[in-house]
């Protein structure tokens, strides 16, 4: 098994045409992963596995126990500050 640094060093030694081919293959691989994730999510939704989460979210929305997305993201950024 190679480290990421070793892989990066090897990639930098490839001709541009092979780097572009590698990038295309990696993109295809990532697209397949995304499709599998989407299919799993759709399957979970159809099977009812997400029903309790959806119900909880709907209840929180109905009782106005929600935050704006930018407020959540801002709070998360504070956690990363040193």
N, C-alpha and C positions, 0 to 999 in steps of 0.2 A: 504494500500500500504506500502511496506517495502522499507527502504533505501538500497543502495548498501552495506553499511557497515553491516547492519543487515543480509542481504542475505549472505554475505561472512562469517560472524560469524556462521550462521546456517550451511553453507556448510562445514566448518571446523569441525563441530561436527558429520558429517556423516561418516559411514564406507567407506573405500577406494572403495569398490565395487559400492556403491551408487554414490560416487563422479564421478567414471568413467562412470556410466550410465547417470548421469546428463550431463557430458561433451559430451557424444555421442548425447544426445538429443539436446543440445545447438548447436552442430556442424550441426546436421540435420536442425535445425531451420535457422542457418546462411546460409547453402547451399540453402535452399528455398528462402531466401531473395536475395541471389546472382542471382539465376535463374530468379526471378521476375524482378530484375534490368536489367539483360541481355535481357529478353523478351521485356521489355519496350524500351530499347535502340534499339533493332532490329525493333520494331514496329515504333518507331519514324523515324528511318532511311528509312524504306520502305514507310512511308507516306509522306516523303519529309520535315519533320519538321527540319531536320538537314542540308538541302541543302544550306541555306544561310551561315551557319557556315563553311561548307566544302568549299564553293566558296571563302569565305574570307580567309581561311587558304591557299587554293591553290594560291590565288592572292598574299598573303604575301610571300609564298615560291617563286613564280615566280619573285618577285621584291627583293628577298633576305632580306626581312624585318622580319627575324627570329633570334632567339638566340639558342645557343646550350643548351641542357637540363641541363647540369651541371652548366651553367651560371645562369639559372633561379633558380635552386635549391640553389645555393650559395647565390644569392640575397635574397631569402626567409629566409635563415638561419640568415642573418644579421638582419632581422626584429625581430627575436626572442631573440636576444642578449639583455641583460640588462646592 
